Amino acid sequence: MITKDKTWINKESGEPVLILRVAKTYVTYQNAQGDIGSKHPMIFLQDFEEQGE
């Protein structure tokens, strides 16, 4: 489950991102460089995996 303040890992780059906000239609996240991104939760789950899995 995607929850605020959790760290997820980009499957392609291995880069960690911090979840800033979770809503029904989007997930907002920030990478280590401070860049903020937003994706639909279904797309987010395809591109990222929960840290520690």
C-alpha positions in Angstrom: 0.0 0.0 0.0 1.2 3.5 -0.9 1.4 5.6 2.3 2.7 9.1 3.0 6.3 9.5 4.3 7.4 6.0 3.1 10.3 5.5 0.8 9.8 3.7 -2.5 12.5 2.6 -5.0 12.4 3.3 -8.8 12.5 -0.1 -10.4 14.5 1.2 -13.4 17.1 3.5 -11.8 17.1 2.2 -8.2 16.6 5.7 -7.0 14.7 6.2 -3.8 11.7 8.6 -3.6 9.7 9.9 -0.6 5.9 9.8 -0.8 4.6 13.3 -0.2 0.9 12.8 -0.8 -1.5 10.0 -1.7 -4.9 10.7 -3.3 -7.3 8.5 -5.2 -6.1 9.6 -8.6 -2.4 10.6 -8.0 0.6 9.9 -5.9 3.0 12.9 -5.3 6.6 12.0 -4.6 10.1 13.7 -4.3 13.5 12.3 -5.2 16.8 12.9 -3.5 17.5 15.9 -5.8 14.3 17.6 -4.6 12.4 17.0 -7.9 8.7 16.4 -7.3 6.7 14.1 -9.5 3.1 12.9 -9.6 1.6 9.7 -11.1 -1.6 7.8 -11.1 -1.3 5.1 -8.3 -1.6 2.2 -10.8 1.3 3.7 -12.9 3.3 4.4 -9.7 3.0 0.8 -8.7 4.3 -0.3 -12.1 7.4 2.0 -11.9 8.2 1.8 -8.1 8.5 -0.9 -5.4 8.3 -0.5 -1.7 11.6 -0.3 0.1 12.5 -3.4 1.9 10.6 -5.9 -0.4 
